[in-house]
Amino acid sequence: MRQARSHLLTVLTPEGIAFSFHLAGPLTRFMAWAVDAAVLAASMSVVAIPARILGVFSADLGQAISILLFFAVSVGYRIFMEWKFGGQTLGKRLLRLRVMDARGLQLDFSQVVVRNLLRFADSLPLLYMVGGLAGLITPHAQRLGDLAAGTIVVANPVLPEPDLDQLLQGKYNSFVDYPHLTARLRQRTSVQMAGVALTALLRRETLDPQARVELFQGIADRFRELVVFPTEVTEGMSDERYVRNCVDVLYQSK
Amino acid sequence: MSKGDRFFDGIMILDLRKFITEEKPYWAELESLLSRLERKIELNLDLKGLQRLHYLYQRASADLARISTFSAEPATRLYLEALVSRAYGEIHGSRRRARRFMFGKWFFSSFPRTFRRHIRAFAVSALAMLVGSLLGAALLILAPDAKGDLLPFGHLQGDPSERVAREESAAGDRLADGKATFSSMLMTNNIKVSITTLALGITWGIGTLVILFYNGVILGAVALDYILAGESVFLLGWLLPHGAIEIPAILLAGQAGLVLGGALIGWGESIPMRERLRAVVPDLVTLIGGVALLLVWAGVIESFLSQYHEPVIPYGIKIGFGVIELILLAVFLGRCGRASQASKRPSGEVRA
């Protein structure tokens, strides 16, 4: 049903569809925990206000309410947030992490409670050493609470929205003047190669100048092996432009 | 050309723009339906709604399969993966749809039924504390000088008779301005101990047994100390009102820890550990929730009743109160929820 790599959990549905979850690393999880610890500390001072007001009338009652509220917030904050906000506390939301059921199913309330109550074991002997160690050695980076509750923590990194229009249009694509060659290109190009070419174009701004030149040269050479466009069209055309024209042909039929 | 390349020869690359434009309305409809279902947990779709959800899920799945095969740009694929995974969770989730949490039903039916379902774990929990108590009592007899090391609380380390005389002759209310604070401290401390007892079940139950055993040692040593000093009546009057609830509550927390440990070990079970754990997780929450409530009650009683002795409150009343509590607790755990026991298994009964 499932196969796991070091940082991925892949779920295969009965419909034969596979989707993957990116497992959160220990560093981001620790950062989310630190943010939540700060939020908890801030919440404590807010919680102290009604207790202080009550303390004006009865010091005993004010103190009792403050002890109970502190306890309820410290135990209940993560449970409440993860249950009400789809597996995210404020820290997890900030770090783009989410608690999920390890089978890709809906997160159950009891799972949220158990994974959080088991923090008492994970935090032993200090600074989450047991939980951190468990996260490093378990295949799905689960601390003990996650193991018991059957949950995982996944990362949802921000991906820039690709702008196909900006990539593929704007300039005239001279390859489309040769429909028999573009048809051949579409026929001969493998799925993997088309994907590599498109991804390279989408990420071109993130590449070093030298790496960018070499990468597009390699991809353009592969395309040239598949189909030879007339010299009058390709003469003076940069490798990157060549790849751009090919991707335009591959992904957008006119 | 590689072997892999030849395999894909002849496949036409997808017209991405056309594909996205055509499919986007269906994805948006599925997303909105899923958001409604996730926002309102008790929402039940009618047959038509369910059929539509299933259709949209299958359509999005097919789109994901297509777009993965045609190596579209990553953002669309990730968006579709997220959408399909949400719909998958909604459609394939084996649990019953969550309903509004009904406290009365949970406390008076689910909690005692869960206790009875794992009665053997409770028996082991009680046995661990009993063995600890016997050892505590034995240690006190064999090494009376070690009493100071054995008992962690200062007020228990002195002579029992002196304490009894001091507390019975106290003129004023020593907790006059601190009963509520003392009560809340007792509640939070005992609930923390219970949570730790449950959590240490993850050590295959060993940590849970150690906590139960250690608490038993203290209880046995204290009890024998007072009995040997001829203060049995004071002991019962002091411990029973809150102990009749508090000690069983700690045993129930131990039961939860041992249920967790048992699921990890899985003696004689053929199902994988992950499934065993999944089966007991709702029961752990039910047990620890019940324990927390019992400890709130015990905290109130310990602060407002247990600390007052004769002549303020006669021991007969205190002991009688404790015995009645114990009987009611036994009846509650042993009998409540039997009428509905034949119905469904209470997996996932605790819902927020």
Interface residues (C-beta under 8 A of the other chain):
Chain A: V11 T13 P14 E15 G16 I17 A18 F19 S20 F21 S58 A59 D60 L61 Q63 A64 I65 I67 L68 F71 V75 W83 K84 G86 D101 A102 G104 L105 Q106 D108 F109 S110 Q111 V113 V114 L117 L118 R119 F120 A121 L144 L147 A148 A149 G150 N156 L159 P160 E161 P162 L164 R186 Q187 R188 T189 S190 V191 Q192 M193 A194 G195 L198 T199 L202 E225 L250 Y251 Q252 S253
Chain B: M1 G4 D5 F7 F8 D9 G10 I11 M12 I13 L14 D15 L16 R17 K18 E38 Q58 S61 L64 A65 S68 T69 F70 S71 A72 E73 P74 A75 L78 E81 A82 V84 S85 Y88 G89 E90 H92 G93 S94 R95 A98 D177 G178 K179 A180 T181 S183 S184 M185 M187 T188 I191 K192 I195 T196 L198 A199 L200 I202 T203 G207 L260 R274 L277 R278 V281 P282 L284 V285 I288 G348 V350 R351 A352
